[in-house]
């Protein structure tokens, strides 16, 4: 059994066939999925969707750095209320993204730190995003990480130095189908085995980042949770371990990180 720790099931790309997508996930032995919240509105939608599939779907509540310009003082109260819902299991997706700067850097810094403070207050794990902002990201996170119950670097695509710094801070690492792409994921393939097995988790980030090498090749470029075993197999090959070993570790880590073991199917 596997857990997909990051999937954007509120995306419009799942509107027409979500039930079928979820059925395929279950058939592929994906026991539980965590739906990513990226704004107040999307976090509400993620929580409501998860409530329709109790013990199968869970969600995060947060404001993605792309949406940081929408952050207000009231946002903290709205997120705080969402985090009281049983199915909401982490703060995020939050962090910094200076690659495209859809929100000004100053807004991102304020929004990120506010969510870390909230996670500390709520004693909840954090689902993190970082792109082209490693220095500032580490500076802010380092002030809170020891007070957090846990934190995961979602969709890690960085270099070895970044990976080692995250591991030194005690972060879990989320690996996506990026690792299945030998063209841009070659470095991740090389360094992934530096992640201690007790801090490794896997995710699809669907509908984005469809893995290369799927057989048969999907007609659509839409990623979905049922492709998670392909990612698990690629990770296993990079470690020189069996699928079953990576399956066991990532399942246990994910269930513990999000406290899903308290919520039985």
C-alpha positions as a printed Julia matrix, in Angstrom:
265×3 Matrix{Float64}:
   0.0    0.0     0.0
   1.1    3.56   -0.73
   0.21   7.1     0.37
   0.29  10.0    -2.11
   1.29  12.94    0.08
   0.6   15.64   -2.51
  -2.16  15.65   -5.1
  -4.15  18.59   -6.48
  -7.51  16.88   -6.81
  -9.4   20.2    -6.78
  -7.86  20.99  -10.16
 -10.33  21.55  -12.98
  -8.57  18.71  -14.81
 -10.28  16.24  -12.47
 -13.77  17.75  -12.6
 -15.27  15.31  -15.1
 -13.96  11.99  -13.8
 -12.76  12.37  -10.22
 -14.58   9.25   -9.0
 -12.95   7.18  -11.74
  -9.54   8.65  -10.91
 -10.01   7.72   -7.26
 -11.15   4.22   -8.2
  -8.01   3.76  -10.29
  -5.93   4.97   -7.34
  -7.48   2.4    -5.02
  -6.95  -0.32   -7.63
  -3.28   0.73   -7.78
  -3.02   0.2    -4.0
  -2.98   3.92   -3.13
  -4.56   3.71    0.29
  -4.68   7.39    1.16
  -4.1   10.73   -0.55
  -3.43  14.21    0.81
  -5.1   16.96   -1.23
  -3.01  20.12   -1.43
  -4.43  23.49   -0.37
  -2.84  26.45   -2.17
  -5.08  29.39   -1.2
  -7.92  30.03    1.21
 -10.49  29.13   -1.44
  -8.6   26.03   -2.61
  -7.95  24.94    0.97
 -11.68  25.1     1.69
 -12.37  23.08   -1.46
  -9.7   20.54   -0.53
 -11.16  20.12    2.96
 -14.7   19.75    1.6
 -13.59  17.21   -0.99
 -11.72  15.21    1.66
 -14.8   15.19    3.88
 -16.69  13.4     1.08
 -14.16  10.55    1.16
 -13.42  10.11    4.87
 -10.27   8.18    5.79
  -9.37   7.98    2.09
  -8.66  11.66    1.4
  -7.11  14.26    3.69
  -5.99  17.79    2.96
  -3.64  20.6     3.8
  -4.61  24.23    4.4
  -2.27  26.98    3.35
  -1.32  29.74    0.94
   1.16  28.92   -1.82
   3.83  31.57   -2.45
   2.24  32.25   -5.85
  -0.85  33.42   -3.95
   0.96  35.3    -1.18
  -0.25  38.65   -2.49
  -3.75  37.59   -1.36
  -2.59  37.16    2.25
  -4.2   39.4     4.89
  -4.43  39.41    8.67
  -7.78  37.65    8.31
  -6.12  34.85    6.36
  -4.54  33.56    9.57
  -7.96  33.26   11.21
  -9.39  31.53    8.14
  -6.55  29.04    8.03
  -6.77  28.49   11.77
 -10.45  27.55   11.43
  -9.68  25.17    8.58
  -6.98  23.46   10.61
  -9.59  22.53   13.21
 -11.31  20.24   10.71
 -10.58  16.57   11.26
  -9.58  15.89    7.67
  -7.05  18.77    7.52
  -3.7   17.32    8.53
  -1.01  19.93    7.77
  -0.28  23.6     7.14
   0.63  24.4     3.54
   1.45  24.42    0.76
   3.6   27.31    1.93
   7.08  28.61    1.3
   8.93  30.78   -1.21
   9.09  30.8    -5.0
  11.34  33.42   -6.56
  11.41  31.66   -9.92
   8.36  33.35  -11.39
   7.41  35.79   -8.63
   3.67  35.64   -9.16
   3.59  37.42   -5.8
   6.18  40.0    -4.7
   9.02  38.55   -2.65
   8.14  40.76    0.31
   4.59  39.36    0.38
   5.92  35.81    0.15
   8.22  36.31    3.14
   5.42  37.66    5.32
   2.95  34.98    4.24
   5.44  32.15    4.78
   6.46  33.23    8.25
   2.85  33.74    9.34
   2.03  30.16    8.34
   5.04  28.78   10.2
   3.9   30.65   13.32
   0.43  29.19   12.87
   1.82  25.67   12.49
   3.78  26.1    15.72
   0.68  27.39   17.51
  -1.44  24.53   16.19
   1.36  21.97   16.63
   0.84  20.73   13.08
   3.27  19.54   10.4
   4.13  21.79    7.46
   3.99  21.05    3.72
   6.73  23.19    2.18
   7.51  24.66   -1.25
  10.8   26.24   -2.32
  12.03  27.27   -5.72
  14.97  29.56   -6.41
  14.77  30.94   -2.88
  16.86  28.5    -0.87
  18.82  31.04    1.19
  15.79  33.03    2.35
  13.76  29.86    2.8
  16.32  28.34    5.16
  16.79  31.6     7.07
  13.08  31.81    7.91
  12.46  28.1     8.44
  15.44  27.72   10.76
  13.75  30.03   13.28
  10.76  27.71   13.59
  11.77  24.19   12.58
  12.67  23.01   16.09
   9.23  24.07   17.31
   7.39  22.21   14.55
   6.26  18.6    14.98
   7.49  17.85   11.44
   8.06  19.45    8.03
   8.41  18.07    4.5
  10.14  19.63    1.5
   7.42  18.85   -1.02
   8.4   18.0    -4.61
  12.12  18.24   -3.99
  14.04  19.02   -7.19
  17.09  20.79   -5.74
  20.77  20.01   -5.68
  22.83  17.97   -3.24
  23.78  20.96   -1.08
  20.12  21.93   -0.67
  19.16  18.36    0.12
  21.82  18.01    2.79
  20.83  21.31    4.39
  17.2   20.18    4.59
  18.21  16.86    6.08
  20.37  18.64    8.65
  17.3   20.67    9.63
  15.37  17.43   10.14
  13.04  17.79    7.17
  11.31  14.93    5.42
  11.71  14.91    1.64
   8.89  14.41   -0.86
   9.9   12.88   -4.21
   7.71  13.18   -7.32
   7.81  11.89  -10.87
  10.61  14.39  -11.5
  12.89  11.5   -10.6
  11.56   9.49  -13.54
  12.86  12.03  -16.05
  16.47  11.26  -16.91
  16.76  14.58  -18.77
  16.08  16.96  -15.89
  15.92  14.56  -12.95
  19.38  13.06  -13.36
  20.84  14.77  -10.31
  17.89  13.72   -8.16
  18.37  10.13   -9.34
  21.99  10.37   -8.22
  21.42  11.91   -4.78
  18.06  10.52   -3.67
  19.71   7.65   -1.79
  21.23  10.21    0.56
  17.76  10.65    2.04
  17.48   8.42    5.14
  14.74   5.9     4.53
  12.89   7.07    7.61
  12.52  10.56    6.1
  11.5    9.63    2.56
   7.99  10.15    1.16
   6.59  10.0    -2.37
   3.93  11.96   -4.21
   2.53  12.57   -7.67
   1.71  16.32   -7.41
  -1.02  15.42   -9.92
  -2.19  16.66  -12.35
   1.33  18.05  -12.81
   4.64  16.27  -13.4
   3.4   13.12  -15.12
   6.24  10.57  -14.86
   8.18   9.54  -17.95
   8.32   5.89  -18.84
   4.75   4.91  -18.01
   3.6    1.8   -19.86
   1.3    1.87  -21.64
   1.92   5.55  -22.35
  -1.13   7.58  -21.26
  -3.06   9.38  -23.99
  -3.23  12.47  -21.8
  -0.39  14.32  -20.08
  -2.49  14.55  -16.92
  -0.82  12.97  -13.94
  -2.91  11.08  -11.39
  -2.41   9.13   -8.14
  -2.56   5.72   -9.82
   0.88   6.46  -11.29
   2.51   6.59   -7.85
   3.75   2.97   -8.03
   5.84   3.93  -11.07
   7.53   6.63   -8.98
   8.02   4.17   -6.13
   9.71   1.7    -8.49
  12.07   4.35   -9.87
  13.01   5.46   -6.35
  13.64   1.83   -5.38
  15.98   1.37   -8.34
  17.93   4.5    -7.35
  18.4    3.11   -3.83
  19.2   -0.38   -5.08
  16.3   -1.69   -3.03
  13.09  -3.52   -3.82
   9.75  -1.89   -4.53
   8.41  -3.5    -1.36
  11.1   -1.91    0.79
  10.44   1.62   -0.48
   6.71   0.95   -0.26
   7.03  -0.06    3.4
   9.16   2.91    4.43
   7.2    5.59    2.59
   3.88   4.22    3.76
   4.97   4.23    7.38
   6.6    7.67    7.13
   3.57   9.25    5.48
   1.09   7.77    7.92
   3.18   8.93   10.87
   3.92  12.39    9.47
   0.25  13.25    8.89
  -0.98  11.14   11.84
  -3.1    9.1     9.44
  -2.6    6.03   11.62
  -5.22   7.55   13.92
  -7.8    7.54   11.12
  -8.59   4.04    9.95
 -10.27   3.09    6.69
